[in-house]
Amino acid sequence: MTHIVREVDRPGSKVNKKEVVEAVTIVETPPMVVVGIVGYVETPRGLRTFKTIFAEHISDECKRRFYKNWHKSKKKAFTKYCKKWQDDDGKKQLEKDFNSMKKYCQVIRVIAHTQMRLLPLRQKKAHLMEIQVNGGTVAEKLDWARKRLEQQVPVNQVFGQDEMIDVIGVTKGKGYKGVTSRWHTKKLPRKTHRGLRKVACIGAWHPARVAFSVARAGQKGYHHRTEINKKIYKIGQGYLIKDGKLIKNNASTDYDLSDKSINPLGGFVHYGEVTNDFVMLKGCVVGTKKRVLTLRKSLLVQTKRRALEKIDLKFIDTTSKFGHGRFQTVEEKKAFMVSTSPLPPLAWGWDDSWAVGPISLPPAHLVASAEGKAGLAPGGPELVYVCTREPIGGGVFVPRCSLPLTLPTVLSLQGPLKKDRIAKEEGA
């Protein structure tokens, strides 16, 4: 999660045309791959599968879903089926199946799988799901699905900006919990015998059983839940290469033109970096990090002003989510921490008794002396700035020479730079 700043567009409200800060969730959504088509016929007892047609080429991450132990298997899944797409008899059979689906089916769904190799997760087994195709006739649906076989479907082809969607997932598991934590029943008085975090009366003598509606201890969390009406604030594009350069500025806005990605400094805690397309949702979502979510089109007709509001993002926070983050980008942090940034070991070879800081010249001007201490190459700057342990006005200047930087000749920064301010150590 992170937070954003946006301008509210709600005429008549007190916050209209004002900036608000809101929490948002980043959901990484790499493209899904269509690998099959399923046709259903309507029967008096519901839908029944009529035909299932798979694509010619199916990736290993999808095949893993059909095995309990991929490592010990012979990995023969779909090896015979894919030959249907290659010989003439198989092609005739596939055309026959497609035509029969157009003739008899009422519902067309595609089988799609996720691309786990694009995510920073250990899991290699893809998730499989059926997605219903809506709109048009059955023949048009089937033709659309057939064109999409083995093709990637990005998230921006399914969802749009400012849309209200539903999020389906599994909540965080809490383990075995009592009634007070699980059902939020009221605690009994302090002097209650044999415990007070209980339900005192669990029902009448008769009927001689406990009703389902009575709060009892048991499993809390790790439940399948559907959250409706989550607003999409932004559909972002992942990293891409353009003109030979890696483009990462998917967290920039019209008001914040800084070149930064959606990833906070150090990445998202317990997740990593988001490099693919992503969806920014208002508020939180169910489940832990790395847990799969299903995004669904809303089943309701949205009429409220909040649901139809246009989102105008001004700022997306990218500070570190581990502690109190202060910097939006790595460059901003480096500019602030330049005085404490470490230098190569060669630059720290001079006498530590009086010079302990970095020098203000490129490393190319540094050479190593016979004693292994840092010196200056000929042709470098006339004076080199050196931070001292107790700087006089911020540091000292050392004349350019090929000797080690243990020279006691220094020039303080008090006042303008003049030759007469060069002071020599006694006995030098």
N, C-alpha and C positions, 0 to 999 in steps of 0.2 A: 504494500500500500504506500501511497504518498499523498500529497495534497496539492491543490491547484487554487489559483485565484482567477475568478471570472466576474464579468459584469452581468448583473441580473437584468433580464428583459421581461418585466412583469408590470405593465401599466396599472396604476392604482395602488400598488403595494408600497410600503415604506422603504423597501430596499431597492425599488426600481432605479436603474441607472447607477447603482452603487456596487462596489466591489465586495465580494464575499469569499471566504476561504472554506473549501469543502474537501472532505476526504474522498479519495478515489482508489480503485483497485485496478492494477494492470494485469490483464489476462493474455498470456502469449498464445497466439492462434496461428500456427503454421498451416499452410494449405492442406486440405484433405484430398485424398486420391480416390476416385471412383473405380471400383474393381468389379462391380456386378450390378445386375438388374433383377428385381423380383416383381412378378405380376400376381395380383390377388383377384379372386372372384368372390362376389358376395353370395352367401348362403343364408338360409333361415337361422343358422346358429353362428353367424358372424363371418368374418373374412377367412378364406382358405387359400393357401399358397397354390398357385397354378403352375408357374414355371420360374426357375432360377437360372440365369445365364451369367457366367463369370467371364472376365476379360482374358485375353491371350497371355499377357505378361502380368505376373503378380510378384511383388517384392517379397524378400525373405522376412521382413518385419511383419508383413501381413500373414505369411504362412506360419509363423511362430504361434499365432493365435489358435491354430488348428491342432497343435501338439501340446501334450503335457510336459514332455521333456524333449526339447529340440536337439540338445546335444547328443542324446543316445539314439535319436531316430535316424531313419535313412533319408529323410528330407525328400520324399517322393510325392508330396502333395501337389495335385494339379498337373503332374507330368504327362498323364494320358489325356487329361481334359484339354490342355492347350493345343494338342494336335488336331482338334476339331477345326481350329481356325486356319490350318495349313493345307489339309487335303480337300478334295472336291466334295467327297461324301459328307465330311463334317460341315463344310460351309452350307451345303444344301439343308442339312438338319438344323443348323442355326437359323437359317432364313425361315424354315418352316416353323420353328419355335417363336421367332419374332412375329410372324404373321398370325399365329394362333393367339399370342398375347394381345395383339391388336384387336382380334375378333371377340375374345371371350372375357378379358380382364376389365375390371372397373377401377382398380387402384394400382398405380405404378410407384415403386420405390427403388432407390439406388442403394447399393451397398458401398460404403466408403470407410476408409481407415485413416488413422492419424499417422504422421511421420515422426516416429520417436527419435530418429537419428538427428533431427534438427534441433532437439531440445537438450538442455544440460542435465539429463536424467540418466540413471543407470539402466533403466528398463529398456529392453530391445523389442518387446512384444507389442505390436500395435493394437489399438482399440478399434473394434469393428462396430458399425451401427448402420441401421437402415434409416434413410431420409426420404420422406414422401415428397413426390413431385406434384405440385398443384398448378392449376391453370391450363386451359386449353383442352383439347380432346385427348382420348387415350393414345391415339396414333401420334399426336404431337408430343405428348409426354415421352412416349417410347423413343421417338426419333431424337429428342433432346438428350435423353439419358444415354442413348447409343453413341452419340457424338462425344459424350463426356467420358466414355470408358478409357481408363488409363490416363486421364487428364487430371490436373490439379485444379481444385476449386478454392480460390482465396476467400478470405472472410468478407472482403468488401463486395463480393458478388452476391452475398446472402443478406448481410445487414448493412444499415446505413447510419449516417450521422444523425444524432438527436432521436434515435428510435428507442422505443420501450421494448425490452425483451424479457424473457424468463430464463432463470439460471437454475439448472438441476444438478445436484451433487450430493455427496455424503458428508455429514457434519463431522466435526472433531469428536473423537471418542473420549469419554470421561470415565469409563469403567463402571463398576457396581456402586450405586449411590443410594442413599436413604431417601425417605419421602420428603424431607425438608429441602434437600438439594434438588431432587428429581421433579417434584410437583409443587414446590414452594408452599407447602402447608405451614400453618402458623405453629410456632414452637409453643409447647405447653408451659405452665408456670414452673418456676425454679424448683419447687419442692415436690414435683411429680415423682411418684414411685416408679422405679425401673425405667428411667429414661424419659426425656422430654422432647426429643426430636422424632416423634412418632405420631401416628394417627390413633387416638385413644379408642374410638368406637369404629369398628370395621363393618358394622351391620347388625341387623336384628337376629334373634334366635332362628326365626323362620322368615323367609326361606333359608334353609340350613346350608348356605353357601355364601361365599364372598362375591359381591357384584363386581363387574368389570370396571365400574366407575369409581371404585374406592382406590385412593392413592396407596401404592405399595412400593417397596424398595425393589430395585432392579437395575438393568442396564440404562445408562444415560449417555447420549451421544452415539456417534457412528450410525446415524439414521439417514435414510434416503429422504431428501427434502427438495421441494420446488419453491423457489422464490420468484414471485411475479413482479413485473413493473420495475425493472432495473434500467435506468436511462444510460444510453451510450453517450459519453462526452467526447470521445475521439476514437477514430479508427486509424491507427498509425501504421506506417510502412516500415518494414524491417531494414536492416543494413543492406545496401546495394552498391555495386561498383559502377561508376559513371565516368567515362573518359579516363579510365585507368585509375581513378581515385575512389577510395572507400567513403561513401556518404553515410553519416551517422546522425545528422541533425534532425531526428524525428521528435525532439522535444521543444523545438523552437516554435514560437508563435509570432503573430503579426506585431505584438508589442515587445516581445523578448526575442531579439534576433541573434542571441548568442548561439554559437555552434556547440550544441550539447545533445547527447542521446537521452533516451528515456531512462537509462540505467542510472541509479544514484551512485555516488562514489563508493567503491567497494562492492557494487552489485547489490541485488536484493537479498536480504538476509535469509539464509536457509534455502535459497533458490539458485542464484547466480545472475547471469546477464541475459537480458531479453534481446535477441538478435533477429527474430522473425517479426512478422506482422503481429500487432497486438490490438486489443480492445480495451479502452478505458471506461470503466463502469463507475457510476456514482455509488459511494458507500462501500460496504463490505460484501463478501460472498461467503457461501458455506464452505466448510472444509479447511484442511491445512494447505500449506504450500506444496506444490508439486502434485496435488491430487487432481485428477481429471474432472472437468466440468462439461456439461452439455448446455449449449446456448440454443434457445428455442424462440421462434417468432411468437409474438404475443397473440393469445387467443381472444383477446378483448379488443373492442373498438375504443381507442383512446380519444377522450373528449375534454379532459381537464387541461387547464392552462399550463400547469407544471409539466404535463406529459408532452404538450405541443411546443414548449418553450425552445427557442433557438439558443444554443450554447455558444458563447463567445469567450474562449479561453484567453487569458492574458498572460498567465505564468504557470509553469509546471515545476514543482520543486524536485531537485535532483541532489540534494544534500545527502550525506551518509545516513542510513537508517540504523546504524549501530552506534548509539551514543548521541551526543548533541552535535549534529552536523552544522558546519558554518560555511562550507564552500560548495558552489554549484558545479564547478568543473575542476579538472585536474590542473589546468593552466592557472585558474584563480588561486588555487591552493599553493602552487609553486611560486607565484608572484608574491604571495604573502609570506611564505616560509623560506624565501631565498636566503635570508641571513643564517638560517639553521640547516640548510641543505648540505649534505656531505659532499666532499670532493674526492677525486681519485686518490688512492694512497700515495702516489708520487708527489702530489702537491702538499703533503703533510710532512715532508721530510726535514723541514728546517727545525732549528732549535726551539723546543717547546717551552723553554723558560721565558721567552718573551713574545713569540709569535704563535698564535694558536688558531687563527681564523683563516678563511678562504682568501685567495688573491683575486683581484678583479681583472683577469686577462684570460684569453682563450687557452685551453690546455696545450695548444700547438706551440706556445712560446715557452713551455716548461721543458727543461732537460734535466737529466740526472747527473750529478757529479760523481767523482770517483768514490766519495764517501757514501754514496747512495742518497744524498740529500737533494732537494729540489732546487734547481738553478734556472737561469733564464737563457734562452737561445739568443744568439746575436741577431740584430735586426728587429728586436721587439720594442716595446714602448720604452721611453726614457725613464719613466718612473712607474713603479708598480705599487698598487694600493694593497696594504696588508692589514687585516684586523688583528689587533693585539689583545692580550688578556685584559689589560686595563687601558682601553683606547683613550687617547687624548683627542677629543673632538671626533671620535668615531673610528680612528685608525691611524696608520702611519704610512709614509711613502718610502720605498727603498730604491736607490738608483739601479738602473739596469746594468747588469754585468753577467759574466759567465760563471762567477763563483757561486757557491751555495748561498742560500738566503739567510745564513747566520751572520751576515755583515751587521755590525752594530750601528752602521750609519742609517739614521732615520730622519724623517721630516714629519713633524706633526701637522695636523690639519687646522691648527688654530690660525686663522687669517688666510690671506691669499697665498698662492704658491710662489715663493721667491727663493732665489739661490741663497740669499743671506740667512734663510731659516734652516739651512741644512746644519744639523748639529752632529758632531762627532763625539763618540764615546772617549773618555779619557784613556790615553794610551793606545788609541787605534792607529 
